[in-house]
């Protein structure tokens, strides 16, 4: 039977020769973009798995029995603020009482959930801000260094590389959106609030508290989009709402699929900036 990390670390003090057998830290995260951040910082010293897999809706997600069983061998869970975490965290901790839990939201100014979330809910899509990811990355570096102090120098160097790439991404997005005349963009689900906040934009949301809008609300939204000159509606591939198509047709625009949960974080962020920039010029 595999030994858990706390016991392995204790044994390493008595038997240093066991170091080679310790293996990488097992880390679970909530969504796929977090895999990128933890992998970039942890390198070969971590094995990272996301609970919500590509194509799944994180707002309707429930962990499988296999995932809960796999968590029994994890050293770290990085939570992001999705609804399933609150509902399941007691069970996840019970599966592995010694597992460290890092709340990636700590130290970050959280936004209200927006029209697409329940009232009072905070917006969990913090990873859509490269500046926030830089803060998250530093906290991931610190926790990994505590769990595997022998690799702290590697974690520090890896974080510096990630931070440099995030700074370059932030600069590229700012450059692409500079001088944008139309700074409102239309989304079905409010996944881009932190992105909009960083770059002086405003996301206009179709769904209301997680539900399709009524006829009157939809008509008002279409009128607003026409006044604002909006010509594109951003939707997630996990959600295929008919109302987004209706709005796009009414404003003589188009629907563009952009996934905030995409695995290639840097390319995805550049793509959403490009979509907004193309739609923001008359």
C-alpha positions, 0 to 999 in steps of 0.5 A: 500500500502506498504511503501518504506524503506526511508519513513519507516525509517523516521516514525520510528524516530517518532513512534519507535513502527513501528520497528517490521513492517519494515520487512527485506530489499528487495535486488536485485542482478544480478546473483545467486552467489551474493544471497549467499554473500548478504544472508550471510552478511544480514542474516534474515534482508534481502530478496534477489532475483537474476535477472538472474535465474538458467539456463538463459544466463546472456549475453542474459538476459533482465528483465521481466515486473514482475521483474521491477515491483518487483524492485519498492519495493527494497531498494538495487540493487547490480550490477556486470557489466553484459551487461543488467545492462547498457542497463536497469539501467535507467529503473530500477532506474526509477522504484524506484528512491529511491533505493540504487545501489551498484556497486560491482566492485568498488575498484576491479582491473578489467580484460579485457573481454577476447576473449569471450567478445566484445572488450573493455568490462571488465570481469564481472565474479569477483565472481570467485575469493574468494579474490574479494568476500571478498572485495565485502562482506565488501562493502555489509556489509557497505551498509546494515549497512547504510540502517539498522543501528540497525542491523549493529552488526549482519552484522559485525558478519555475514561478519566475518563468511563469510570472514573466510569461504572465507579464508578457501576456498582460502587456500583449492584451493591453496593447491589443485592446488599446484605443478600443472604441466599443468597450462593452462585449456580450456574453451568455455566461458571465465568465469574463468579469475579471478579464473585463475589470483588468482591461477597462471593459464591461461584459453584458450578460444574457443569462440572469442568475443562471437562467435563460432570460424572459422575452421582455428581458431579451428584447431589452438586451437586444436594444441595448446591444444595438445601441452599443454597436455589439456584433458578437456574442461570446458563449462557452462550448459547455453551454449552447443556449438558443437565446445567444443565437437569437440575440446574434441574429437580431443584432446582425452579429455572430456567436463565437465560442470561447472556453474559459476552461481551455487547457492552453491558457495563454493562447486562449486569453489572447484569443478572447482579447482578439475577439473583443478587439475585432468586435470593438472597432466600428 
